[in-house]
Amino acid sequence: MAHFAEIINGVVARVIVVSNADTASNGVEDGAIGAAFCANLLGGEWVQTSYNNNIRFNYAGVGFTFDAVRDAFIAPKPYPSWVLDEATCTWDAPVPRPAGQWRWDEATLSWVAL
């Protein structure tokens, strides 16, 4: 099975599962074929995503941004102070998270033990 995200104005609107038979040519999976299948069936713009994060850095979720330049799905920014890690396309706190259970406190820009 393959997963495809519908992109509206650069944002993921939904993610669907598509049969491998509808995404392959001569038994070889091709994201362009799957995206065309989705567009023909449902309309709109579709981009393949990987449940195992094999492509486009992160598995797409509703509300994620699709950055066509990076060819990446990026989660919504969790806090104003966090910065995007260009190597992973994930958000990092300005202070590394300690081991154990913590929650981020944006007011103090620090981790608070649970």
C-alpha positions in Angstrom: 0.0 0.0 0.0 1.1 3.5 -0.7 0.1 6.8 1.0 -0.6 10.1 -0.7 -1.3 13.5 0.8 -3.6 16.0 -0.8 -2.0 19.4 -0.9 -4.1 22.6 -0.9 -2.2 25.9 -0.9 1.0 24.1 0.4 -0.8 22.4 3.3 -1.8 18.8 3.8 -5.6 18.5 3.7 -5.9 14.7 4.0 -3.8 11.5 3.6 -5.2 8.4 1.9 -4.0 4.8 1.2 -3.8 3.7 -2.4 -3.4 0.1 -3.7 0.0 -0.8 -5.1 -1.7 -1.8 -8.3 -2.7 1.8 -8.8 0.8 3.2 -8.2 3.0 0.9 -10.3 4.2 0.4 -13.8 5.4 -3.1 -14.7 5.4 -3.9 -10.9 7.6 -1.0 -10.0 6.1 1.6 -7.7 6.1 5.2 -9.1 4.9 8.1 -7.0 4.0 10.1 -10.1 1.6 7.3 -11.2 0.0 7.2 -7.8 -0.3 11.0 -7.6 -2.0 11.0 -11.1 -4.3 8.2 -10.0 -5.4 10.2 -7.0 -5.8 13.4 -9.0 -7.9 11.5 -11.6 -10.1 10.0 -9.0 -10.5 12.8 -6.5 -9.1 15.9 -8.2 -6.5 18.2 -6.6 -2.7 17.9 -6.1 -1.3 14.8 -4.5 2.2 13.9 -3.3 3.4 10.6 -2.0 4.3 10.2 1.6 6.0 7.4 3.4 4.8 5.8 6.6 8.4 4.8 7.3 9.8 8.3 6.5 11.6 6.8 3.5 10.8 9.9 1.3 10.1 13.5 2.1 11.6 13.3 5.6 8.3 12.9 7.5 5.0 11.1 7.1 2.5 13.7 6.1 -0.2 14.6 8.6 -3.2 16.9 8.2 -2.0 20.5 8.8 1.6 19.7 7.8 3.2 22.0 5.2 4.6 20.5 2.0 7.7 22.4 1.2 8.3 21.7 -2.5 11.8 23.3 -2.4 13.0 20.9 0.3 10.7 18.1 -1.0 9.6 17.6 2.6 6.6 17.4 4.8 7.0 19.6 7.9 4.8 19.5 11.0 3.3 22.7 12.3 5.8 24.7 14.4 5.0 23.7 18.0 6.4 26.9 19.7 7.6 30.3 18.4 11.1 29.8 19.8 11.7 26.4 18.1 13.8 26.3 14.9 13.7 24.0 11.9 16.5 21.4 11.7 17.3 21.5 8.0 18.8 18.0 8.0 15.7 16.3 9.3 12.9 18.9 8.7 11.8 18.6 12.3 11.5 21.3 14.9 14.1 21.6 17.7 13.8 23.5 21.0 16.4 26.2 21.6 17.6 24.1 24.6 18.2 20.3 24.1 15.7 18.1 25.9 17.1 16.3 28.9 16.6 12.5 29.4 13.3 11.5 31.0 9.8 13.1 30.9 9.7 16.8 30.3 7.4 19.4 28.8 8.4 22.6 27.1 7.7 25.9 28.8 7.7 28.6 26.2 7.5 31.4 28.8 10.8 30.5 30.3 12.3 28.8 27.2 13.1 25.8 29.3 12.1 22.2 29.9 10.0 21.5 33.0 10.1 18.0 34.6 6.8 16.1 34.7 
